[in-house]
């Protein structure tokens, strides 16, 4: 699974730390998600999408490996 969190953070002009505090996770969690080293829970994915005011599918996309 790939994601566009870093892109949407840049659009909203928030740091990993700021996003982490808003969402309620550690900065390391945001970093790991951005590097595709951690797959977030459904709740966390929904929180991120809500913060960015976009759909979950606009933040996270399945890759061919996921299918």
Secondary structure by P-SEA (a helix, b strand, c coil): cccaaaaaaaaacccaaaaaaaacccaaaaaaaaaccccccaaaaaaaaaaaccccccccccccccc
